[in-house]
Amino acid sequence: MPSSVTTKKRCCKSGPRCKKCPVVWKRLENEGLAVRKDKREWKPTDGKIPKRAMKAARAR
């Protein structure tokens, strides 16, 4: 994962959700794995998001 991720403006509602979806990063923030830097920019807290956590956040 890069040091920060810029999300898309809105969710495209595909399944599973894409990795740049704002809904995915909001879910990761709720789990404590990401911190919001700006309106559309997020930063992983420990540098790398675990694969299981990303898969769970992307699930519909």
Residue, then its C-alpha position, 0 to 999 in steps of 0.5 A: m500500500p502507498s503511504s496515502v490513498t486518494t479515493k474516488k469521488r463516489c462509490c461505483k457500487s460494484g461487487p466486491r468494492c474497488k480498493k479506491c472506494p470511499v466506503v472501503w476506506k471509511r470501513l477501514e477507519n472504523e476498524g482503526l486501520a486507517v486515518r483520514k488526512d483530507k476529505r478524499e485522502w486516507k493513510p493506513t495507520d501501521g503502513k500496511i493493511p492486512k489482506r483479511a481486513m481489506k477483503a472484509a471491507r470490500a465485501r458487499 
